[in-house]
């Protein structure tokens, strides 16, 4: 008689093969300590060649596919009316269902154009949680960015799905006040843990914006990951494809803006898409001043071709299954070595709760940034603070975001990150807070100079 034997679990497998490699530079702990001092304790100031595993952002840092590189070779670089634009336009229309397509060189250019046309001084723009550049463009227009996150986000530890939703009661209260012409729903909700927005929540937002005469735009930078999370976590949507779920959500909106550097799987690019021709005309007029002729929008034909192909590839189920599994694997690993992470795990990043991890460092001393610096010194891992340094008094939490570039790192890289985090966890009680020495007027986290606070 043969006794049954337990089989090892099937590991995560990347749904691609690696055909080109980029060497990584190893540095010593002493070298990294000096590099951080020279960068004034700001990880944005570290040369990328001195970073071993770069989890600073998932924006524009992914690897393109063979089909994307093949598409690049047929690019039409005509100044006006190039065929690459029309192929890109069709891809956006197919995914979003929106007829008016305006390319931009990246997402923040789309934000700038949208806010300069739709937002006036003294107005308020409502959202589930505005991210850093969105907030900056709203404020640059003289308006106020109002965050209305779902109350479930207050408990970072529960596995409650769809914490990316907007607080519908608060939304109606704010819309009733008037002077709020625009609602921007960010899916996934990057600033609060990468949580998904439920289609049902967006449906009610659509009803309220229609009732009170506001426009509804979707920040669709991670629309495919949002759709994958909806499919995974909602029985109602489990039999739908990611493309069908995404299209349902796009159909609820007046328009969308997107950084193609996320879910279009490219290194540069973005766009606005919308339904209303007159509004599109106004946006294009400003786009000509800021981005260039409307059929290239600050991009080469090569960029447009790569985006068009990426918008189709990102909705493939095997890719999205791998993407979500990788994020969850990292989240579980960090939790196992002693770092509480925001739950549930999202679609593009893992967020360490720095306030819970470093209770001895108050928010005013940037606990998340202190932890991010420690991860770099310990193992050359670059992450980013999402908290008081980035958002100031508007911060809802202090998080360290470990954003996973798309199709770049393997499981062994993730295992390395977890191992380094374990070493930092052993001495986290000895980490010190930081203070700002010099800062710009806006988006201070990109270029602020900091220094440790003497104990």
C-alpha positions in Angstrom: 0.0 0.0 0.0 1.4 3.4 -1.0 0.9 6.1 1.6 -0.3 9.5 0.2 2.4 12.1 0.4 1.9 15.8 0.7 2.8 17.8 -2.4 4.6 21.1 -2.2 2.4 24.1 -3.1 2.5 25.3 -6.7 4.7 28.5 -6.7 3.9 31.7 -8.5 5.0 31.4 -12.1 5.6 34.5 -14.2 3.5 34.2 -17.4 6.4 35.2 -19.6 10.0 34.3 -20.5 12.9 36.6 -20.1 14.9 37.2 -23.3 16.8 40.4 -22.4 18.5 41.1 -19.1 19.7 44.2 -17.3 22.5 43.8 -14.8 22.0 45.1 -11.3 24.8 46.8 -9.3 25.5 45.5 -5.8 26.5 48.1 -3.2 27.7 47.8 0.4 25.8 49.0 3.5 28.4 51.6 4.1 28.1 52.9 0.5 24.3 53.1 0.8 24.6 55.0 4.0 26.8 57.6 2.4 24.6 57.8 -0.7 21.6 58.5 1.5 23.4 61.3 3.3 24.5 62.8 0.0 20.9 62.7 -1.2 19.8 64.6 1.9 17.8 61.6 3.1 15.5 61.7 0.1 15.3 58.5 -1.9 14.2 60.3 -5.1 17.8 61.7 -5.1 19.5 58.3 -5.2 20.9 57.3 -8.6 18.9 54.3 -10.0 22.2 52.6 -10.7 22.7 52.4 -6.9 19.4 50.7 -6.2 19.2 46.9 -6.2 15.4 46.4 -6.1 13.5 49.5 -7.2 10.0 49.6 -5.8 9.8 53.4 -5.7 6.9 53.3 -8.2 5.1 51.2 -10.7 4.8 54.2 -13.0 6.7 53.8 -16.3 9.0 51.2 -14.8 7.5 48.0 -16.4 8.9 45.8 -19.1 7.3 45.8 -22.5 6.4 42.7 -24.4 7.7 41.4 -27.8 4.4 42.5 -29.4 4.8 46.0 -28.0 8.4 46.2 -29.4 7.1 44.8 -32.7 4.4 47.5 -32.8 7.0 50.2 -32.3 8.7 49.2 -35.5 5.6 50.1 -37.6 5.2 53.6 -36.0 4.2 56.5 -38.1 6.1 59.6 -36.9 4.1 62.1 -39.0 3.6 65.4 -37.2 -0.2 65.4 -38.0 -2.6 62.6 -38.7 -0.1 59.7 -38.2 -1.6 56.2 -38.5 -0.1 55.4 -35.1 -2.6 57.8 -33.5 -5.5 56.2 -35.2 -4.5 52.8 -34.0 -4.1 54.2 -30.5 -7.4 56.0 -30.7 -9.2 52.7 -31.7 -7.6 50.9 -28.8 -8.7 53.5 -26.2 -12.2 53.6 -27.7 -12.5 49.8 -27.6 -11.5 49.7 -23.9 -13.4 52.7 -22.6 -16.2 53.2 -25.1 -15.5 56.9 -25.2 -15.3 58.5 -28.6 -13.1 61.5 -27.9 -9.4 60.6 -27.3 -6.7 63.1 -26.5 -3.1 61.7 -26.0 -0.8 63.4 -23.5 2.8 62.7 -22.6 1.8 61.3 -19.2 -1.0 61.3 -16.6 -0.1 64.6 -14.9 -0.4 66.4 -18.2 -4.0 65.0 -18.5 -4.6 66.3 -15.0 -3.2 69.7 -15.8 -5.4 70.1 -18.9 -8.5 68.8 -17.2 -8.1 71.0 -14.2 -7.3 74.2 -16.1 -10.5 73.8 -18.2 -13.0 72.5 -15.6 -11.8 73.8 -12.3 -12.1 77.5 -11.2 -10.7 79.3 -8.2 -12.8 78.7 -5.0 -14.4 75.5 -6.3 -14.0 72.1 -4.8 -13.1 68.8 -6.5 -14.4 65.7 -4.7 -12.9 62.2 -4.8 -12.4 59.0 -3.0 -8.8 60.0 -2.4 -6.8 62.3 -4.7 -3.2 61.3 -5.3 -0.3 63.7 -5.1 -0.2 65.2 -8.6 -4.0 65.3 -8.9 -4.2 67.3 -5.7 -1.4 69.6 -6.8 -3.1 70.4 -10.1 -6.4 71.1 -8.4 -4.7 73.4 -5.9 -2.8 75.1 -8.7 -6.1 76.0 -10.2 -7.1 77.7 -7.0 -9.5 75.0 -6.0 -9.7 72.6 -3.0 -9.2 68.9 -3.3 -11.6 67.1 -1.0 -11.0 63.5 0.0 -14.0 61.4 1.0 -12.6 57.9 1.6 -14.8 55.0 2.7 -14.9 54.7 6.5 -13.6 51.1 6.2 -10.2 52.5 5.4 -9.8 53.6 9.0 -9.0 50.0 10.0 -6.1 49.0 7.8 -6.0 45.5 9.1 -9.4 44.1 8.0 -9.8 42.1 4.8 -12.9 44.1 3.9 -13.0 44.4 0.1 -13.5 47.6 -1.8 -12.0 50.0 0.7 -11.2 52.2 -2.4 -14.9 53.2 -2.5 -16.0 56.8 -1.8 -18.1 57.6 1.3 -21.5 58.0 -0.4 -23.1 59.8 2.5 -20.3 62.3 2.6 -20.4 62.7 -1.1 -24.0 63.7 -1.2 -23.5 66.1 1.7 -20.6 67.8 -0.2 -22.5 67.9 -3.5 -25.5 69.5 -1.8 -23.2 72.4 -0.7 -22.7 73.3 -4.4 -19.5 74.7 -5.9 -18.3 71.2 -6.7 -18.4 70.7 -10.5 -16.2 67.6 -10.7 -15.8 64.3 -9.0 -12.7 62.2 -9.7 -12.8 58.6 -8.7 -9.4 57.0 -8.5 -9.4 53.2 -9.3 -7.6 51.7 -7.7 -7.3 54.0 -4.7 -3.5 54.4 -4.6 -3.1 56.8 -1.7 -4.9 54.5 0.8 -3.5 51.1 0.0 -4.3 50.3 -3.6 -7.8 49.2 -2.8 -10.4 48.5 -5.5 -13.5 50.6 -6.2 -16.7 48.5 -6.5 -18.8 49.0 -9.7 -21.9 49.4 -7.4 -20.2 52.2 -5.5 -19.5 54.0 -8.8 -23.1 53.5 -9.9 -24.3 55.5 -6.9 -21.7 58.1 -7.6 -23.1 58.4 -11.1 -26.6 58.9 -9.8 -25.5 61.6 -7.3 -23.4 63.5 -9.8 -26.3 63.5 -12.3 -28.7 64.6 -9.6 -26.4 67.6 -8.5 -25.0 68.5 -11.9 -21.4 67.5 -11.5 -19.1 65.7 -14.0 -17.7 62.3 -13.1 -14.2 61.3 -14.3 -12.4 58.1 -13.6 -8.7 58.2 -12.9 -8.1 55.0 -14.8 -4.3 54.5 -14.3 -4.9 51.1 -12.8 -8.3 50.2 -14.3 -7.3 46.6 -15.2 -6.0 45.8 -11.8 -9.2 47.3 -10.3 -11.3 45.0 -12.6 -9.2 42.0 -11.6 -9.8 42.7 -7.9 -13.5 43.2 -8.5 -13.6 39.8 -10.3 -11.8 38.1 -7.5 -13.7 39.6 -4.6 -17.3 40.0 -5.8 -19.5 37.0 -6.5 -21.6 39.2 -8.8 -18.7 39.8 -11.1 -16.9 36.5 -10.9 -18.1 35.3 -14.3 -17.2 38.5 -16.1 -14.0 39.2 -17.9 -11.7 42.1 -16.7 -12.5 43.9 -20.0 -16.3 43.6 -19.3 -15.9 44.9 -15.7 -13.7 47.8 -16.8 -16.1 48.7 -19.6 -19.1 48.7 -17.2 -17.2 51.2 -15.0 -16.1 53.4 -17.9 -19.7 53.5 -19.2 -20.8 55.2 -15.9 -18.4 58.1 -16.4 -18.4 61.3 -18.4 -14.7 60.9 -19.1 -11.4 59.4 -17.8 -7.8 60.4 -17.5 -5.0 57.9 -17.5 -1.3 57.6 -16.9 -0.4 55.0 -19.5 2.7 54.3 -17.5 0.7 52.0 -15.3 -1.9 49.8 -16.9 -1.0 50.6 -20.5 2.3 48.8 -19.7 4.5 51.5 -21.2 7.3 53.7 -20.0 5.8 57.0 -21.1 2.3 58.2 -22.2 -1.2 59.1 -21.1 -4.5 60.3 -22.3 -7.9 61.9 -21.7 -11.0 60.2 -23.1 -14.5 61.6 -22.9 -18.0 61.7 -24.5 -18.8 65.3 -25.0 -17.4 66.8 -28.2 -17.6 70.4 -27.0 -15.6 69.7 -23.9 -13.1 67.7 -25.9 -12.7 70.7 -28.2 -11.7 72.9 -25.2 -9.3 70.3 -23.9 -7.7 69.9 -27.3 -7.2 73.6 -27.6 -5.3 73.8 -24.4 -3.5 70.5 -25.3 -2.1 72.1 -28.4 -0.4 74.7 -26.2 0.9 72.3 -23.6 1.4 69.0 -25.5 1.4 69.6 -29.2 -0.8 68.7 -32.1 -3.8 66.5 -31.0 -2.7 63.5 -33.0 0.6 63.1 -31.1 0.0 64.9 -27.8 3.6 65.1 -26.6 4.4 61.5 -27.7 6.2 59.9 -30.6 4.4 57.4 -32.8 6.4 54.7 -31.1 4.8 55.6 -27.8 1.3 55.6 -29.2 1.9 52.1 -30.8 3.2 50.7 -27.5 0.3 52.1 -25.5 -2.3 50.7 -28.0 -0.8 47.2 -27.7 -0.4 47.5 -23.9 -4.1 48.4 -23.3 -5.0 45.1 -24.8 -2.3 43.0 -23.1 -3.1 44.3 -19.6 -6.6 42.8 -19.7 -5.3 39.2 -20.2 -6.5 37.1 -17.3 -3.2 35.1 -16.8 -1.2 38.3 -16.5 -3.7 39.8 -14.0 -3.8 36.5 -11.9 0.0 36.6 -11.7 0.0 40.3 -10.8 -2.4 39.9 -7.9 -0.7 36.7 -6.7 2.7 38.5 -6.6 1.3 41.4 -4.5 -0.4 39.0 -2.1 2.8 37.0 -1.8 4.8 40.1 -0.8 2.1 41.2 1.6 2.0 37.9 3.4 5.8 37.8 3.5 6.2 41.2 5.1 3.5 40.4 7.6 5.3 37.2 8.5 8.5 39.1 9.4 6.7 41.6 11.7 5.4 44.4 9.5 1.7 45.1 9.6 0.5 45.8 6.0 -2.7 47.4 4.7 -5.3 44.7 4.0 -6.6 43.5 1.7 -3.6 43.4 -0.6 -4.2 45.4 -3.7 -3.2 45.1 -7.3 0.0 47.0 -7.7 1.7 47.5 -4.4 2.0 46.5 -0.7 1.7 49.3 1.9 3.4 48.9 5.3 1.5 50.7 8.1 4.3 52.8 9.5 2.3 54.3 12.3 1.7 50.8 13.6 5.2 49.6 12.9 7.0 52.6 14.5 4.7 54.0 17.2 7.6 55.8 18.8 7.9 58.1 15.8 5.0 60.7 15.5 3.6 61.5 12.1 5.3 64.9 12.3 8.6 63.1 12.1 7.7 61.0 9.1 7.7 57.4 10.3 7.1 56.0 6.9 10.0 57.8 5.4 12.2 56.7 8.2 11.3 53.1 7.5 11.8 53.6 3.7 15.3 54.9 4.4 16.1 52.0 6.6 15.1 49.5 3.9 17.4 51.2 1.4 20.4 51.2 3.8 19.8 47.6 4.8 19.5 46.1 1.4 19.4 48.7 -1.5 15.6 48.5 -1.7 14.0 51.8 -2.8 10.4 52.4 -1.7 8.3 55.6 -1.2 6.5 57.3 1.6 2.8 57.8 1.2 1.9 59.9 4.2 2.7 63.1 6.1 5.7 63.9 4.0 3.8 63.6 0.8 0.4 65.0 1.8 1.1 67.1 4.9 -1.9 67.6 7.1 -4.1 66.0 4.5 -2.5 62.6 5.1 -4.9 59.9 6.3 -2.1 57.5 7.2 1.7 57.0 7.1 2.4 54.2 4.7 5.5 52.8 3.0 4.5 51.8 -0.5 6.4 48.9 -2.2 5.2 49.3 -5.8 5.9 46.4 -8.1 7.0 47.3 -11.6 5.1 45.2 -14.1 6.8 42.1 -15.6 10.2 43.1 -14.1 11.1 41.2 -11.0 10.9 37.5 -10.2 9.9 35.6 -7.1 13.6 35.5 -5.9 13.7 39.3 -5.9 10.5 39.4 -3.8 12.0 36.8 -1.4 15.1 39.1 -1.1 12.8 42.0 -0.2 11.1 40.0 2.5 14.5 38.9 3.9 15.8 42.4 4.1 12.5 43.6 5.7 13.0 40.9 8.4 16.4 42.4 9.2 15.0 45.9 9.5 12.1 44.6 11.6 14.6 43.4 14.2 15.8 46.9 14.9 12.8 49.0 14.0 12.5 50.3 17.6 15.8 52.0 17.1 14.9 54.0 14.0 14.7 57.8 14.3 12.4 60.3 12.8 13.3 63.0 10.4 12.8 66.7 9.9 12.6 68.8 6.8 15.5 71.1 6.2 14.4 72.5 2.8 11.2 72.1 0.8 9.5 73.4 -2.4 6.1 74.9 -2.4 4.3 71.9 -4.0 5.0 68.2 -4.2 7.6 68.5 -1.5 8.4 64.8 -1.3 10.1 64.8 -4.7 12.9 67.2 -3.8 12.7 68.0 0.0 15.9 67.8 1.9 15.7 66.0 5.3 17.9 65.1 8.2 17.6 62.7 11.1 16.3 64.1 14.4 19.0 63.6 17.1 17.8 61.3 19.8 
